[in-house]
């Protein structure tokens, strides 16, 4: 498989993109989470190009190879939606499947509803959400199953304390990812330039306290406006709880849902083969 990468000019900065060229079928564009993560972990999906399509991923403005410092006014839904549309135009994408994980899925939902783009052939909503308020409630419900000491540390909101840091790390290991070892794919462990400021301004200090520009992200009542088929993928131990996933499944008219046993927020890492099998079958069915 041939891999090409480059930079797109955007708002006076640069957006890094990476393309795995597998053929001429409808390409798959991957939207990473955060805000402020990077494309890195999506490299485990390079294998999807073997089915005969390009797999396109990029570092959203504010992180990774698209890092920008000192521009808090940029960290909002409008910026990242404009960037997605600009990338489609820059790469001459006339039709695509859009896979969004976590915040990337939020971006995909907003794009599908707000833009109603004719470029969009299907959505893959991976461990994501349509309601920031429901997401927060579900995180706090899961926190209630932790030890009393960990609950106190998290709810103290003393984000710099050792007790909070340890409790938050444990929570993320339970429901997101890690700890990593020699069996973890290199791209997942690779050192990256995280968009810490983009996350803080866009979302908040942690997964369960949305205080940023996305705190009012509420699209549940508009999910019926999505006109393309959607595949929802989530794990039983995911930050995206079954209730969050089912809310999207119930709201989208033409939706399918895979609930993956024992998987957390990065289902494509926790059970890579099953995830890719489900994704390949979906893409073949909607191409």
C-alpha positions in Angstrom: 0.0 0.0 0.0 1.3 3.4 -0.9 1.2 6.1 1.8 1.2 9.8 0.9 1.1 12.7 3.3 1.2 16.4 3.2 -0.1 19.7 4.5 -3.2 21.7 3.6 -3.1 25.5 4.2 -5.9 26.5 6.6 -6.6 29.7 8.4 -3.0 30.8 8.0 -1.7 27.5 9.6 -1.3 24.0 8.2 -3.3 20.9 8.5 -1.4 17.6 8.2 -3.0 14.7 6.3 -2.1 11.1 5.6 -3.5 9.0 2.8 -3.3 5.2 2.5 -4.0 4.6 -1.2 -5.8 1.3 -1.6 -7.9 1.8 -4.7 -10.9 3.6 -6.3 -13.8 2.6 -4.0 -15.4 5.4 -1.9 -12.7 6.6 0.4 -12.9 6.5 4.2 -12.1 9.7 6.1 -11.2 9.2 9.8 -11.9 11.9 12.4 -9.8 11.5 15.6 -11.0 12.2 19.1 -10.1 14.8 21.7 -10.4 17.5 20.7 -6.6 17.5 20.7 -5.7 13.9 20.1 -4.0 12.9 16.8 -4.5 10.6 13.8 -1.9 8.2 15.2 -4.1 5.5 16.6 -6.1 5.3 13.3 -3.0 3.8 11.6 -4.3 0.5 12.9 -7.0 0.9 10.2 -4.5 1.1 7.4 -5.6 -2.5 6.6 -9.0 -1.2 5.4 -7.2 0.1 2.3 -6.7 -3.5 1.3 -10.4 -3.6 0.5 -9.8 -1.2 -2.4 -10.3 2.3 -1.0 -8.2 5.2 0.2 -8.1 5.6 4.0 -7.6 9.3 4.8 -6.7 10.6 8.3 -5.4 14.0 9.5 -4.4 15.9 12.6 -7.0 18.4 13.4 -5.8 22.0 13.9 -4.4 22.3 17.4 -2.6 18.9 17.8 0.0 16.7 16.4 1.6 17.9 13.1 -1.1 20.5 13.0 -0.2 22.0 16.3 -1.0 25.7 16.9 -0.2 27.6 20.0 -1.8 30.7 21.5 -5.1 30.8 19.5 -7.8 29.8 21.9 -10.4 31.5 19.7 -9.9 28.6 17.2 -11.0 25.7 19.5 -14.6 25.3 18.6 -16.9 23.2 16.5 -17.0 25.8 13.6 -13.3 25.7 13.2 -13.0 22.0 13.0 -16.1 21.6 10.8 -14.7 24.2 8.4 -11.4 22.4 8.4 -13.1 19.1 7.5 -14.9 20.6 4.6 -11.8 22.4 3.4 -9.9 19.1 3.4 -12.5 17.4 1.3 -12.2 20.2 -1.2 -8.4 20.3 -1.1 -8.2 16.5 -1.8 -11.0 16.6 -4.4 -13.2 14.2 -2.4 -16.6 14.0 -4.2 -17.9 11.1 -2.1 -16.8 9.6 1.2 -17.6 7.5 4.3 -16.9 9.4 7.5 -15.6 7.6 10.5 -15.5 9.6 13.7 -14.3 8.3 17.1 -15.2 10.1 20.3 -15.0 13.9 19.6 -14.5 12.9 15.9 -17.9 11.3 16.0 -19.4 14.5 17.4 -17.9 16.3 14.5 -19.3 13.8 12.0 -22.8 14.1 13.5 -22.6 17.9 13.4 -21.3 17.9 9.9 -24.0 15.5 8.7 -26.8 17.6 10.2 -25.5 21.1 9.6 -24.0 20.7 6.2 -26.2 18.0 4.7 -23.4 17.5 2.2 -23.9 15.4 -0.9 -20.4 14.1 -0.5 -21.4 12.0 2.5 -22.2 8.4 1.7 -22.3 6.9 5.3 -21.3 7.6 8.9 -19.4 5.3 11.2 -20.0 6.6 14.7 -17.3 5.0 16.9 -17.6 5.4 20.7 -19.1 8.8 20.4 -22.1 10.9 21.6 -24.9 13.1 20.5 -25.4 14.8 23.9 -22.7 16.4 26.1 -25.1 16.4 29.1 -26.0 12.7 28.8 -22.3 11.9 28.4 -21.4 13.7 31.6 -24.2 12.0 33.5 -23.1 8.6 32.3 -19.5 9.3 33.3 -20.6 10.3 36.8 -22.7 7.1 37.0 -19.7 5.0 36.2 -17.5 7.0 38.7 -20.0 5.9 41.4 -18.7 2.3 41.0 -15.2 3.3 41.9 -13.8 3.2 45.4 -14.9 5.9 47.9 -11.4 7.4 47.9 -11.3 7.6 44.2 -14.7 9.1 44.0 -13.8 11.8 46.5 -10.6 12.6 44.6 -12.4 13.0 41.3 -15.3 15.0 42.7 -12.9 17.3 44.6 -12.0 18.9 41.2 -8.5 19.4 42.6 -7.1 18.5 39.2 -3.4 19.0 40.2 -3.5 16.7 43.3 -1.8 13.3 43.2 -5.0 11.7 44.4 -7.0 13.1 41.5 -4.4 12.2 38.9 -4.2 8.6 40.1 -8.0 8.2 40.3 -8.5 9.8 36.8 -5.8 7.6 35.3 -7.5 4.5 36.8 -10.9 5.6 35.4 -9.4 6.1 31.9 -7.7 2.7 32.1 -11.1 1.1 33.0 -13.0 2.8 30.2 -10.6 4.3 27.6 -7.2 2.8 27.1 -3.9 1.6 28.6 -1.7 0.6 30.2 0.3 -0.1 27.1 2.8 -2.9 26.7 4.8 -4.7 24.0 1.6 -6.0 22.5 0.2 -2.5 21.9 0.5 -1.3 18.3 3.4 1.2 17.9 1.1 3.9 16.5 -0.9 3.9 19.7 2.1 4.3 21.9 4.0 6.7 19.7 5.0 10.0 21.2 2.7 12.8 19.9 2.1 16.5 20.4 -1.2 16.5 22.2 -3.4 19.5 21.9 -3.9 20.0 25.6 -5.1 23.5 25.2 -7.5 22.6 22.4 -9.0 19.9 24.7 -9.3 22.2 27.7 -10.9 25.1 25.7 -13.0 22.8 23.5 -14.2 20.2 26.0 -13.0 20.8 29.6 -10.6 19.5 32.2 -11.6 15.8 31.9 -14.1 13.5 30.2 -16.8 14.0 32.8 -16.8 17.8 33.1 -17.7 19.5 29.8 -17.1 23.2 30.4 -15.7 24.3 27.1 -17.1 25.5 23.8 -18.6 22.1 23.2 -20.5 22.0 26.5 -23.8 22.7 24.8 -23.3 20.0 22.1 -26.9 18.6 22.0 -27.9 16.9 18.7 -30.1 14.1 20.0 -33.3 15.7 19.0 -31.9 16.4 15.5 -30.5 12.9 14.8 -33.5 12.2 12.5 -32.1 14.8 10.2 -29.2 12.5 9.3 -30.1 11.2 5.8 -27.3 8.7 5.3 -26.9 5.2 6.8 -25.0 5.1 10.0 -23.0 2.4 11.8 -22.6 2.8 15.5 -19.8 0.9 17.2 -19.2 0.9 21.0 -17.8 -1.3 23.7 -19.4 -2.7 26.8 -16.8 -1.0 29.0 -16.7 2.2 26.9 -16.8 5.9 28.0 -19.6 5.7 25.4 -22.0 3.6 27.5 -24.7 1.4 26.0 -27.2 4.1 26.9 -25.2 6.8 25.0 -24.9 4.5 22.0 -28.5 3.4 22.0 -29.6 7.0 22.1 -27.9 7.5 18.7 -29.2 4.2 17.4 -32.7 5.1 18.3 -32.5 8.6 16.8 -30.9 7.8 13.4 -33.4 6.4 10.9 -31.1 4.1 9.1 -28.7 2.8 11.7 -26.9 -0.4 12.7 -25.2 -0.9 16.1 -22.4 -3.2 17.0 -21.8 -3.5 20.8 -18.4 -5.1 21.3 -17.9 -7.2 24.4 -15.2 -6.1 26.9 -14.0 -3.3 24.7 -13.3 0.2 25.9 -13.2 3.6 24.1 -10.7 2.4 21.5 -12.6 -0.7 20.2 -10.4 -0.8 17.2 -7.4 -1.5 19.4 -9.1 -3.7 22.1 -10.5 -6.0 19.5 -8.9 -5.0 16.2 -9.9 -8.0 14.1 -13.6 -7.9 15.0 -13.8 -4.1 14.6 -12.2 -4.2 11.1 -14.4 -7.1 10.1 -17.5 -5.2 11.1 -16.2 -2.0 9.4 -15.3 -3.8 6.1 -18.7 -5.5 6.0 -20.4 -2.2 6.6 -18.5 -0.3 3.9 -19.2 -3.1 1.4 -22.9 -3.0 2.1 -23.3 0.8 1.6 -20.8 1.4 -1.2 
